[in-house]
Amino acid sequence: ARQIEGTVLSPGMRVLVVEDVVSTGGSLFKAIDTIEETGATVVAATTLIDRGASAGAVLAERGIPYLPVATYVDFGMEPVLAP
């Protein structure tokens, strides 16, 4: 239930955000905002499965590299679209 797991973050720390599944990216963006509020820098984000088609574009706009292990394309499914 915690937004950030692991260590206590502080200004200047570099963080890789890891998520299990991303659909629209809402939880991922919330976690990134929480991390940035500590003064830490998000250097990249990764997920096991990206089910949507919008998170990568939003992260690119924010200057955060996004490295999903697999996407909806890999599974031959339609993307989950952001509302």
PyMOL Python script that loads the backbone (N, CA, C, O; Angstrom):
from pymol import cmd

cmd.read_pdbstr("""\
ATOM      1  N   ALA A   1       0.819  -1.196   0.000  1.00  0.00           N
ATOM      2  CA  ALA A   1       0.000   0.000   0.000  1.00  0.00           C
ATOM      3  C   ALA A   1       0.861   1.257   0.000  1.00  0.00           C
ATOM      4  O   ALA A   1       0.341   2.363  -0.147  1.00  0.00           O
ATOM      5  N   ARG A   2       2.175   1.098   0.163  1.00  0.00           N
ATOM      6  CA  ARG A   2       3.056   2.264   0.145  1.00  0.00           C
ATOM      7  C   ARG A   2       3.326   2.691  -1.283  1.00  0.00           C
ATOM      8  O   ARG A   2       3.425   1.858  -2.184  1.00  0.00           O
ATOM      9  N   GLN A   3       3.442   3.978  -1.481  1.00  0.00           N
ATOM     10  CA  GLN A   3       3.716   4.502  -2.817  1.00  0.00           C
ATOM     11  C   GLN A   3       5.152   4.219  -3.235  1.00  0.00           C
ATOM     12  O   GLN A   3       5.418   3.957  -4.408  1.00  0.00           O
ATOM     13  N   ILE A   4       6.083   4.271  -2.277  1.00  0.00           N
ATOM     14  CA  ILE A   4       7.500   4.029  -2.557  1.00  0.00           C
ATOM     15  C   ILE A   4       7.976   2.899  -1.650  1.00  0.00           C
ATOM     16  O   ILE A   4       7.808   2.962  -0.432  1.00  0.00           O
ATOM     17  N   GLU A   5       8.568   1.870  -2.242  1.00  0.00           N
ATOM     18  CA  GLU A   5       9.105   0.747  -1.487  1.00  0.00           C
ATOM     19  C   GLU A   5      10.625   0.801  -1.528  1.00  0.00           C
ATOM     20  O   GLU A   5      11.216   1.287  -2.492  1.00  0.00           O
ATOM     21  N   GLY A   6      11.245   0.301  -0.478  1.00  0.00           N
ATOM     22  CA  GLY A   6      12.704   0.226  -0.464  1.00  0.00           C
ATOM     23  C   GLY A   6      13.297   1.203   0.508  1.00  0.00           C
ATOM     24  O   GLY A   6      13.059   1.104   1.712  1.00  0.00           O
ATOM     25  N   THR A   7      14.062   2.141   0.013  1.00  0.00           N
ATOM     26  CA  THR A   7      14.801   3.079   0.852  1.00  0.00           C
ATOM     27  C   THR A   7      14.062   4.407   0.992  1.00  0.00           C
ATOM     28  O   THR A   7      13.071   4.656   0.305  1.00  0.00           O
ATOM     29  N   VAL A   8      14.548   5.235   1.873  1.00  0.00           N
ATOM     30  CA  VAL A   8      14.043   6.599   2.005  1.00  0.00           C
ATOM     31  C   VAL A   8      14.755   7.434   0.942  1.00  0.00           C
ATOM     32  O   VAL A   8      15.984   7.441   0.868  1.00  0.00           O
ATOM     33  N   LEU A   9      13.983   8.125   0.134  1.00  0.00           N
ATOM     34  CA  LEU A   9      14.557   8.917  -0.952  1.00  0.00           C
ATOM     35  C   LEU A   9      14.906  10.317  -0.476  1.00  0.00           C
ATOM     36  O   LEU A   9      14.264  10.867   0.419  1.00  0.00           O
ATOM     37  N   SER A  10      15.937  10.880  -1.093  1.00  0.00           N
ATOM     38  CA  SER A  10      16.361  12.232  -0.745  1.00  0.00           C
ATOM     39  C   SER A  10      16.836  12.949  -2.002  1.00  0.00           C
ATOM     40  O   SER A  10      17.086  12.311  -3.024  1.00  0.00           O
ATOM     41  N   PRO A  11      16.961  14.274  -1.931  1.00  0.00           N
ATOM     42  CA  PRO A  11      17.397  15.040  -3.096  1.00  0.00           C
ATOM     43  C   PRO A  11      18.719  14.510  -3.658  1.00  0.00           C
ATOM     44  O   PRO A  11      19.642  14.167  -2.918  1.00  0.00           O
ATOM     45  N   GLY A  12      18.774  14.456  -4.976  1.00  0.00           N
ATOM     46  CA  GLY A  12      19.985  14.014  -5.646  1.00  0.00           C
ATOM     47  C   GLY A  12      20.035  12.525  -5.958  1.00  0.00           C
ATOM     48  O   GLY A  12      20.851  12.094  -6.774  1.00  0.00           O
ATOM     49  N   MET A  13      19.177  11.734  -5.322  1.00  0.00           N
ATOM     50  CA  MET A  13      19.169  10.300  -5.615  1.00  0.00           C
ATOM     51  C   MET A  13      18.609  10.064  -7.015  1.00  0.00           C
ATOM     52  O   MET A  13      17.729  10.791  -7.476  1.00  0.00           O
ATOM     53  N   ARG A  14      19.130   9.041  -7.681  1.00  0.00           N
ATOM     54  CA  ARG A  14      18.668   8.651  -9.016  1.00  0.00           C
ATOM     55  C   ARG A  14      17.846   7.386  -8.860  1.00  0.00           C
ATOM     56  O   ARG A  14      18.274   6.441  -8.198  1.00  0.00           O
ATOM     57  N   VAL A  15      16.659   7.364  -9.471  1.00  0.00           N
ATOM     58  CA  VAL A  15      15.705   6.288  -9.240  1.00  0.00           C
ATOM     59  C   VAL A  15      15.223   5.681 -10.556  1.00  0.00           C
ATOM     60  O   VAL A  15      14.888   6.394 -11.502  1.00  0.00           O
ATOM     61  N   LEU A  16      15.197   4.350 -10.594  1.00  0.00           N
ATOM     62  CA  LEU A  16      14.547   3.612 -11.665  1.00  0.00           C
ATOM     63  C   LEU A  16      13.202   3.165 -11.119  1.00  0.00           C
ATOM     64  O   LEU A  16      13.147   2.473 -10.103  1.00  0.00           O
ATOM     65  N   VAL A  17      12.117   3.551 -11.778  1.00  0.00           N
ATOM     66  CA  VAL A  17      10.774   3.177 -11.345  1.00  0.00           C
ATOM     67  C   VAL A  17      10.408   1.857 -12.018  1.00  0.00           C
ATOM     68  O   VAL A  17      10.503   1.721 -13.238  1.00  0.00           O
ATOM     69  N   VAL A  18       9.984   0.876 -11.197  1.00  0.00           N
ATOM     70  CA  VAL A  18       9.616  -0.443 -11.707  1.00  0.00           C
ATOM     71  C   VAL A  18       8.155  -0.704 -11.365  1.00  0.00           C
ATOM     72  O   VAL A  18       7.744  -0.590 -10.210  1.00  0.00           O
ATOM     73  N   GLU A  19       7.380  -1.056 -12.381  1.00  0.00           N
ATOM     74  CA  GLU A  19       5.949  -1.346 -12.218  1.00  0.00           C
ATOM     75  C   GLU A  19       5.683  -2.702 -12.843  1.00  0.00           C
ATOM     76  O   GLU A  19       6.355  -3.087 -13.800  1.00  0.00           O
ATOM     77  N   ASP A  20       4.705  -3.433 -12.309  1.00  0.00           N
ATOM     78  CA  ASP A  20       4.415  -4.739 -12.888  1.00  0.00           C
ATOM     79  C   ASP A  20       3.631  -4.611 -14.190  1.00  0.00           C
ATOM     80  O   ASP A  20       4.072  -5.114 -15.224  1.00  0.00           O
ATOM     81  N   VAL A  21       2.477  -3.947 -14.158  1.00  0.00           N
ATOM     82  CA  VAL A  21       1.640  -3.791 -15.343  1.00  0.00           C
ATOM     83  C   VAL A  21       1.185  -2.338 -15.449  1.00  0.00           C
ATOM     84  O   VAL A  21       0.779  -1.730 -14.459  1.00  0.00           O
ATOM     85  N   VAL A  22       1.258  -1.794 -16.652  1.00  0.00           N
ATOM     86  CA  VAL A  22       0.787  -0.440 -16.909  1.00  0.00           C
ATOM     87  C   VAL A  22      -0.335  -0.518 -17.946  1.00  0.00           C
ATOM     88  O   VAL A  22      -0.191  -1.165 -18.984  1.00  0.00           O
ATOM     89  N   SER A  23      -1.446   0.145 -17.653  1.00  0.00           N
ATOM     90  CA  SER A  23      -2.532   0.240 -18.642  1.00  0.00           C
ATOM     91  C   SER A  23      -2.562   1.648 -19.207  1.00  0.00           C
ATOM     92  O   SER A  23      -2.172   1.868 -20.353  1.00  0.00           O
ATOM     93  N   THR A  24      -3.022   2.603 -18.409  1.00  0.00           N
ATOM     94  CA  THR A  24      -3.030   3.996 -18.864  1.00  0.00           C
ATOM     95  C   THR A  24      -1.856   4.785 -18.288  1.00  0.00           C
ATOM     96  O   THR A  24      -1.557   5.882 -18.760  1.00  0.00           O
ATOM     97  N   GLY A  25      -1.191   4.238 -17.276  1.00  0.00           N
ATOM     98  CA  GLY A  25      -0.042   4.897 -16.665  1.00  0.00           C
ATOM     99  C   GLY A  25      -0.365   5.694 -15.424  1.00  0.00           C
ATOM    100  O   GLY A  25       0.536   6.283 -14.827  1.00  0.00           O
ATOM    101  N   GLY A  26      -1.623   5.734 -15.013  1.00  0.00           N
ATOM    102  CA  GLY A  26      -2.016   6.560 -13.873  1.00  0.00           C
ATOM    103  C   GLY A  26      -1.221   6.287 -12.611  1.00  0.00           C
ATOM    104  O   GLY A  26      -0.713   7.222 -11.992  1.00  0.00           O
ATOM    105  N   SER A  27      -1.105   5.044 -12.220  1.00  0.00           N
ATOM    106  CA  SER A  27      -0.358   4.693 -11.003  1.00  0.00           C
ATOM    107  C   SER A  27       1.127   4.986 -11.169  1.00  0.00           C
ATOM    108  O   SER A  27       1.792   5.431 -10.233  1.00  0.00           O
ATOM    109  N   LEU A  28       1.639   4.733 -12.367  1.00  0.00           N
ATOM    110  CA  LEU A  28       3.050   4.995 -12.642  1.00  0.00           C
ATOM    111  C   LEU A  28       3.354   6.482 -12.530  1.00  0.00           C
ATOM    112  O   LEU A  28       4.354   6.870 -11.925  1.00  0.00           O
ATOM    113  N   PHE A  29       2.496   7.316 -13.109  1.00  0.00           N
ATOM    114  CA  PHE A  29       2.711   8.767 -13.050  1.00  0.00           C
ATOM    115  C   PHE A  29       2.614   9.281 -11.618  1.00  0.00           C
ATOM    116  O   PHE A  29       3.367  10.170 -11.220  1.00  0.00           O
ATOM    117  N   LYS A  30       1.690   8.722 -10.848  1.00  0.00           N
ATOM    118  CA  LYS A  30       1.540   9.113  -9.447  1.00  0.00           C
ATOM    119  C   LYS A  30       2.800   8.759  -8.663  1.00  0.00           C
ATOM    120  O   LYS A  30       3.267   9.552  -7.845  1.00  0.00           O
ATOM    121  N   ALA A  31       3.350   7.573  -8.908  1.00  0.00           N
ATOM    122  CA  ALA A  31       4.587   7.166  -8.230  1.00  0.00           C
ATOM    123  C   ALA A  31       5.741   8.085  -8.616  1.00  0.00           C
ATOM    124  O   ALA A  31       6.531   8.484  -7.760  1.00  0.00           O
ATOM    125  N   ILE A  32       5.840   8.419  -9.890  1.00  0.00           N
ATOM    126  CA  ILE A  32       6.907   9.309 -10.347  1.00  0.00           C
ATOM    127  C   ILE A  32       6.766  10.681  -9.700  1.00  0.00           C
ATOM    128  O   ILE A  32       7.763  11.261  -9.269  1.00  0.00           O
ATOM    129  N   ASP A  33       5.557  11.206  -9.626  1.00  0.00           N
ATOM    130  CA  ASP A  33       5.335  12.501  -8.977  1.00  0.00           C
ATOM    131  C   ASP A  33       5.760  12.448  -7.511  1.00  0.00           C
ATOM    132  O   ASP A  33       6.381  13.384  -7.008  1.00  0.00           O
ATOM    133  N   THR A  34       5.427  11.358  -6.831  1.00  0.00           N
ATOM    134  CA  THR A  34       5.788  11.192  -5.418  1.00  0.00           C
ATOM    135  C   THR A  34       7.305  11.158  -5.253  1.00  0.00           C
ATOM    136  O   THR A  34       7.855  11.773  -4.339  1.00  0.00           O
ATOM    137  N   ILE A  35       7.968  10.438  -6.143  1.00  0.00           N
ATOM    138  CA  ILE A  35       9.435  10.358  -6.087  1.00  0.00           C
ATOM    139  C   ILE A  35      10.047  11.727  -6.321  1.00  0.00           C
ATOM    140  O   ILE A  35      10.949  12.138  -5.590  1.00  0.00           O
ATOM    141  N   GLU A  36       9.567  12.435  -7.329  1.00  0.00           N
ATOM    142  CA  GLU A  36      10.122  13.751  -7.641  1.00  0.00           C
ATOM    143  C   GLU A  36       9.874  14.757  -6.521  1.00  0.00           C
ATOM    144  O   GLU A  36      10.661  15.686  -6.342  1.00  0.00           O
ATOM    145  N   GLU A  37       8.793  14.584  -5.769  1.00  0.00           N
ATOM    146  CA  GLU A  37       8.521  15.475  -4.630  1.00  0.00           C
ATOM    147  C   GLU A  37       9.580  15.351  -3.545  1.00  0.00           C
ATOM    148  O   GLU A  37       9.760  16.276  -2.754  1.00  0.00           O
ATOM    149  N   THR A  38      10.288  14.214  -3.493  1.00  0.00           N
ATOM    150  CA  THR A  38      11.350  14.034  -2.496  1.00  0.00           C
ATOM    151  C   THR A  38      12.638  14.728  -2.916  1.00  0.00           C
ATOM    152  O   THR A  38      13.568  14.860  -2.120  1.00  0.00           O
ATOM    153  N   GLY A  39      12.688  15.173  -4.177  1.00  0.00           N
ATOM    154  CA  GLY A  39      13.901  15.776  -4.709  1.00  0.00           C
ATOM    155  C   GLY A  39      14.761  14.783  -5.467  1.00  0.00           C
ATOM    156  O   GLY A  39      15.777  15.161  -6.051  1.00  0.00           O
ATOM    157  N   ALA A  40      14.366  13.511  -5.464  1.00  0.00           N
ATOM    158  CA  ALA A  40      15.085  12.499  -6.235  1.00  0.00           C
ATOM    159  C   ALA A  40      14.754  12.666  -7.719  1.00  0.00           C
ATOM    160  O   ALA A  40      13.752  13.286  -8.074  1.00  0.00           O
ATOM    161  N   THR A  41      15.602  12.111  -8.574  1.00  0.00           N
ATOM    162  CA  THR A  41      15.418  12.204 -10.016  1.00  0.00           C
ATOM    163  C   THR A  41      15.068  10.842 -10.581  1.00  0.00           C
ATOM    164  O   THR A  41      15.774   9.864 -10.336  1.00  0.00           O
ATOM    165  N   VAL A  42      13.979  10.771 -11.337  1.00  0.00           N
ATOM    166  CA  VAL A  42      13.612   9.533 -12.013  1.00  0.00           C
ATOM    167  C   VAL A  42      14.421   9.470 -13.303  1.00  0.00           C
ATOM    168  O   VAL A  42      14.260  10.311 -14.188  1.00  0.00           O
ATOM    169  N   VAL A  43      15.294   8.467 -13.406  1.00  0.00           N
ATOM    170  CA  VAL A  43      16.166   8.356 -14.578  1.00  0.00           C
ATOM    171  C   VAL A  43      15.567   7.465 -15.661  1.00  0.00           C
ATOM    172  O   VAL A  43      15.977   7.548 -16.819  1.00  0.00           O
ATOM    173  N   ALA A  44      14.595   6.607 -15.302  1.00  0.00           N
ATOM    174  CA  ALA A  44      13.920   5.747 -16.281  1.00  0.00           C
ATOM    175  C   ALA A  44      12.778   5.039 -15.572  1.00  0.00           C
ATOM    176  O   ALA A  44      12.705   5.000 -14.344  1.00  0.00           O
ATOM    177  N   ALA A  45      11.880   4.476 -16.392  1.00  0.00           N
ATOM    178  CA  ALA A  45      10.776   3.682 -15.869  1.00  0.00           C
ATOM    179  C   ALA A  45      10.690   2.398 -16.685  1.00  0.00           C
ATOM    180  O   ALA A  45      10.939   2.403 -17.891  1.00  0.00           O
ATOM    181  N   THR A  46      10.340   1.307 -16.030  1.00  0.00           N
ATOM    182  CA  THR A  46      10.171   0.041 -16.720  1.00  0.00           C
ATOM    183  C   THR A  46       8.954  -0.687 -16.173  1.00  0.00           C
ATOM    184  O   THR A  46       8.538  -0.462 -15.037  1.00  0.00           O
ATOM    185  N   THR A  47       8.401  -1.544 -16.981  1.00  0.00           N
ATOM    186  CA  THR A  47       7.269  -2.361 -16.566  1.00  0.00           C
ATOM    187  C   THR A  47       7.396  -3.725 -17.221  1.00  0.00           C
ATOM    188  O   THR A  47       8.017  -3.856 -18.276  1.00  0.00           O
ATOM    189  N   LEU A  48       6.814  -4.732 -16.604  1.00  0.00           N
ATOM    190  CA  LEU A  48       6.819  -6.060 -17.216  1.00  0.00           C
ATOM    191  C   LEU A  48       5.920  -6.073 -18.447  1.00  0.00           C
ATOM    192  O   LEU A  48       6.312  -6.569 -19.504  1.00  0.00           O
ATOM    193  N   ILE A  49       4.704  -5.523 -18.307  1.00  0.00           N
ATOM    194  CA  ILE A  49       3.756  -5.505 -19.423  1.00  0.00           C
ATOM    195  C   ILE A  49       3.108  -4.127 -19.532  1.00  0.00           C
ATOM    196  O   ILE A  49       2.575  -3.604 -18.554  1.00  0.00           O
ATOM    197  N   ASP A  50       3.159  -3.549 -20.718  1.00  0.00           N
ATOM    198  CA  ASP A  50       2.446  -2.304 -21.001  1.00  0.00           C
ATOM    199  C   ASP A  50       1.222  -2.668 -21.834  1.00  0.00           C
ATOM    200  O   ASP A  50       1.342  -3.034 -23.003  1.00  0.00           O
ATOM    201  N   ARG A  51       0.045  -2.565 -21.223  1.00  0.00           N
ATOM    202  CA  ARG A  51      -1.206  -2.934 -21.891  1.00  0.00           C
ATOM    203  C   ARG A  51      -1.817  -1.788 -22.685  1.00  0.00           C
ATOM    204  O   ARG A  51      -2.797  -1.985 -23.404  1.00  0.00           O
ATOM    205  N   GLY A  52      -1.249  -0.599 -22.560  1.00  0.00           N
ATOM    206  CA  GLY A  52      -1.837   0.573 -23.201  1.00  0.00           C
ATOM    207  C   GLY A  52      -0.944   1.165 -24.260  1.00  0.00           C
ATOM    208  O   GLY A  52       0.117   0.633 -24.588  1.00  0.00           O
ATOM    209  N   ALA A  53      -1.405   2.281 -24.784  1.00  0.00           N
ATOM    210  CA  ALA A  53      -0.656   2.934 -25.857  1.00  0.00           C
ATOM    211  C   ALA A  53      -0.318   4.379 -25.527  1.00  0.00           C
ATOM    212  O   ALA A  53       0.066   5.140 -26.416  1.00  0.00           O
ATOM    213  N   SER A  54      -0.453   4.772 -24.261  1.00  0.00           N
ATOM    214  CA  SER A  54      -0.267   6.187 -23.950  1.00  0.00           C
ATOM    215  C   SER A  54       0.868   6.495 -22.969  1.00  0.00           C
ATOM    216  O   SER A  54       1.407   7.601 -23.000  1.00  0.00           O
ATOM    217  N   ALA A  55       1.240   5.568 -22.115  1.00  0.00           N
ATOM    218  CA  ALA A  55       2.236   5.854 -21.071  1.00  0.00           C
ATOM    219  C   ALA A  55       3.575   6.267 -21.667  1.00  0.00           C
ATOM    220  O   ALA A  55       4.206   7.207 -21.184  1.00  0.00           O
ATOM    221  N   GLY A  56       4.009   5.577 -22.704  1.00  0.00           N
ATOM    222  CA  GLY A  56       5.294   5.898 -23.318  1.00  0.00           C
ATOM    223  C   GLY A  56       5.365   7.320 -23.826  1.00  0.00           C
ATOM    224  O   GLY A  56       6.386   7.989 -23.665  1.00  0.00           O
ATOM    225  N   ALA A  57       4.289   7.790 -24.440  1.00  0.00           N
ATOM    226  CA  ALA A  57       4.270   9.158 -24.975  1.00  0.00           C
ATOM    227  C   ALA A  57       4.331  10.191 -23.853  1.00  0.00           C
ATOM    228  O   ALA A  57       5.041  11.191 -23.957  1.00  0.00           O
ATOM    229  N   VAL A  58       3.586   9.941 -22.790  1.00  0.00           N
ATOM    230  CA  VAL A  58       3.587  10.880 -21.658  1.00  0.00           C
ATOM    231  C   VAL A  58       4.964  10.920 -21.013  1.00  0.00           C
ATOM    232  O   VAL A  58       5.468  11.994 -20.687  1.00  0.00           O
ATOM    233  N   LEU A  59       5.572   9.756 -20.829  1.00  0.00           N
ATOM    234  CA  LEU A  59       6.911   9.715 -20.233  1.00  0.00           C
ATOM    235  C   LEU A  59       7.933  10.396 -21.140  1.00  0.00           C
ATOM    236  O   LEU A  59       8.831  11.080 -20.649  1.00  0.00           O
ATOM    237  N   ALA A  60       7.810  10.222 -22.439  1.00  0.00           N
ATOM    238  CA  ALA A  60       8.724  10.896 -23.369  1.00  0.00           C
ATOM    239  C   ALA A  60       8.604  12.414 -23.240  1.00  0.00           C
ATOM    240  O   ALA A  60       9.605  13.131 -23.267  1.00  0.00           O
ATOM    241  N   GLU A  61       7.363  12.897 -23.100  1.00  0.00           N
ATOM    242  CA  GLU A  61       7.151  14.341 -22.911  1.00  0.00           C
ATOM    243  C   GLU A  61       7.813  14.839 -21.636  1.00  0.00           C
ATOM    244  O   GLU A  61       8.261  15.984 -21.560  1.00  0.00           O
ATOM    245  N   ARG A  62       7.870  13.962 -20.631  1.00  0.00           N
ATOM    246  CA  ARG A  62       8.491  14.323 -19.351  1.00  0.00           C
ATOM    247  C   ARG A  62       9.997  14.080 -19.347  1.00  0.00           C
ATOM    248  O   ARG A  62      10.671  14.374 -18.360  1.00  0.00           O
ATOM    249  N   GLY A  63      10.527  13.543 -20.449  1.00  0.00           N
ATOM    250  CA  GLY A  63      11.965  13.298 -20.539  1.00  0.00           C
ATOM    251  C   GLY A  63      12.431  12.073 -19.774  1.00  0.00           C
ATOM    252  O   GLY A  63      13.596  11.984 -19.385  1.00  0.00           O
ATOM    253  N   ILE A  64      11.517  11.120 -19.557  1.00  0.00           N
ATOM    254  CA  ILE A  64      11.845   9.910 -18.806  1.00  0.00           C
ATOM    255  C   ILE A  64      11.861   8.723 -19.770  1.00  0.00           C
ATOM    256  O   ILE A  64      10.825   8.384 -20.342  1.00  0.00           O
ATOM    257  N   PRO A  65      13.019   8.086 -19.956  1.00  0.00           N
ATOM    258  CA  PRO A  65      13.065   6.901 -20.814  1.00  0.00           C
ATOM    259  C   PRO A  65      12.140   5.805 -20.266  1.00  0.00           C
ATOM    260  O   PRO A  65      12.052   5.599 -19.056  1.00  0.00           O
ATOM    261  N   TYR A  66      11.456   5.111 -21.178  1.00  0.00           N
ATOM    262  CA  TYR A  66      10.493   4.078 -20.795  1.00  0.00           C
ATOM    263  C   TYR A  66      10.868   2.773 -21.477  1.00  0.00           C
ATOM    264  O   TYR A  66      11.008   2.718 -22.699  1.00  0.00           O
ATOM    265  N   LEU A  67      11.031   1.720 -20.677  1.00  0.00           N
ATOM    266  CA  LEU A  67      11.528   0.450 -21.179  1.00  0.00           C
ATOM    267  C   LEU A  67      10.619  -0.701 -20.759  1.00  0.00           C
ATOM    268  O   LEU A  67      10.962  -1.439 -19.835  1.00  0.00           O
ATOM    269  N   PRO A  68       9.465  -0.876 -21.415  1.00  0.00           N
ATOM    270  CA  PRO A  68       8.618  -2.014 -21.074  1.00  0.00           C
ATOM    271  C   PRO A  68       9.252  -3.313 -21.567  1.00  0.00           C
ATOM    272  O   PRO A  68       9.854  -3.342 -22.640  1.00  0.00           O
ATOM    273  N   VAL A  69       9.118  -4.382 -20.790  1.00  0.00           N
ATOM    274  CA  VAL A  69       9.635  -5.681 -21.209  1.00  0.00           C
ATOM    275  C   VAL A  69       8.786  -6.245 -22.349  1.00  0.00           C
ATOM    276  O   VAL A  69       9.321  -6.804 -23.306  1.00  0.00           O
ATOM    277  N   ALA A  70       7.459  -6.096 -22.246  1.00  0.00           N
ATOM    278  CA  ALA A  70       6.535  -6.548 -23.286  1.00  0.00           C
ATOM    279  C   ALA A  70       5.383  -5.556 -23.365  1.00  0.00           C
ATOM    280  O   ALA A  70       5.080  -4.860 -22.395  1.00  0.00           O
ATOM    281  N   THR A  71       4.740  -5.498 -24.539  1.00  0.00           N
ATOM    282  CA  THR A  71       3.603  -4.603 -24.726  1.00  0.00           C
ATOM    283  C   THR A  71       2.406  -5.386 -25.265  1.00  0.00           C
ATOM    284  O   THR A  71       2.498  -6.574 -25.574  1.00  0.00           O
ATOM    285  N   TYR A  72       1.294  -4.683 -25.365  1.00  0.00           N
ATOM    286  CA  TYR A  72       0.075  -5.290 -25.902  1.00  0.00           C
ATOM    287  C   TYR A  72       0.312  -5.893 -27.285  1.00  0.00           C
ATOM    288  O   TYR A  72      -0.323  -6.884 -27.645  1.00  0.00           O
ATOM    289  N   VAL A  73       1.213  -5.307 -28.054  1.00  0.00           N
ATOM    290  CA  VAL A  73       1.524  -5.809 -29.398  1.00  0.00           C
ATOM    291  C   VAL A  73       2.098  -7.228 -29.317  1.00  0.00           C
ATOM    292  O   VAL A  73       1.758  -8.093 -30.124  1.00  0.00           O
ATOM    293  N   ASP A  74       2.971  -7.452 -28.332  1.00  0.00           N
ATOM    294  CA  ASP A  74       3.591  -8.765 -28.172  1.00  0.00           C
ATOM    295  C   ASP A  74       2.568  -9.864 -27.897  1.00  0.00           C
ATOM    296  O   ASP A  74       2.807 -11.033 -28.200  1.00  0.00           O
ATOM    297  N   PHE A  75       1.437  -9.486 -27.327  1.00  0.00           N
ATOM    298  CA  PHE A  75       0.402 -10.451 -26.981  1.00  0.00           C
ATOM    299  C   PHE A  75      -0.761 -10.465 -27.979  1.00  0.00           C
ATOM    300  O   PHE A  75      -1.739 -11.191 -27.794  1.00  0.00           O
ATOM    301  N   GLY A  76      -0.645  -9.662 -29.031  1.00  0.00           N
ATOM    302  CA  GLY A  76      -1.678  -9.634 -30.054  1.00  0.00           C
ATOM    303  C   GLY A  76      -3.017  -9.135 -29.561  1.00  0.00           C
ATOM    304  O   GLY A  76      -4.064  -9.612 -29.997  1.00  0.00           O
ATOM    305  N   MET A  77      -2.987  -8.166 -28.644  1.00  0.00           N
ATOM    306  CA  MET A  77      -4.224  -7.640 -28.099  1.00  0.00           C
ATOM    307  C   MET A  77      -4.368  -6.161 -28.433  1.00  0.00           C
ATOM    308  O   MET A  77      -3.400  -5.502 -28.815  1.00  0.00           O
ATOM    309  N   GLU A  78      -5.570  -5.654 -28.288  1.00  0.00           N
ATOM    310  CA  GLU A  78      -5.833  -4.232 -28.495  1.00  0.00           C
ATOM    311  C   GLU A  78      -5.322  -3.463 -27.284  1.00  0.00           C
ATOM    312  O   GLU A  78      -5.377  -3.976 -26.167  1.00  0.00           O
ATOM    313  N   PRO A  79      -4.822  -2.231 -27.483  1.00  0.00           N
ATOM    314  CA  PRO A  79      -4.336  -1.460 -26.345  1.00  0.00           C
ATOM    315  C   PRO A  79      -5.475  -0.936 -25.484  1.00  0.00           C
ATOM    316  O   PRO A  79      -6.572  -0.668 -25.974  1.00  0.00           O
ATOM    317  N   VAL A  80      -5.196  -0.794 -24.192  1.00  0.00           N
ATOM    318  CA  VAL A  80      -6.101  -0.109 -23.287  1.00  0.00           C
ATOM    319  C   VAL A  80      -5.883   1.377 -23.533  1.00  0.00           C
ATOM    320  O   VAL A  80      -4.750   1.856 -23.471  1.00  0.00           O
ATOM    321  N   LEU A  81      -6.950   2.107 -23.809  1.00  0.00           N
ATOM    322  CA  LEU A  81      -6.818   3.529 -24.129  1.00  0.00           C
ATOM    323  C   LEU A  81      -7.083   4.388 -22.909  1.00  0.00           C
ATOM    324  O   LEU A  81      -7.950   4.072 -22.093  1.00  0.00           O
ATOM    325  N   ALA A  82      -6.342   5.466 -22.786  1.00  0.00           N
ATOM    326  CA  ALA A  82      -6.531   6.412 -21.685  1.00  0.00           C
ATOM    327  C   ALA A  82      -7.879   7.099 -21.872  1.00  0.00           C
ATOM    328  O   ALA A  82      -8.281   7.395 -22.997  1.00  0.00           O
ATOM    329  N   PRO A  83      -8.577   7.352 -20.758  1.00  0.00           N
ATOM    330  CA  PRO A  83      -9.905   8.016 -20.861  1.00  0.00           C
ATOM    331  C   PRO A  83      -9.803   9.430 -21.382  1.00  0.00           C
ATOM    332  O   PRO A  83     -10.819  10.110 -21.523  1.00  0.00           O
TER     333      PRO A  83
END
""", "prot")
cmd.dss("prot")
cmd.show_as("cartoon", "prot")
cmd.util.cbc("prot")
cmd.orient("prot")
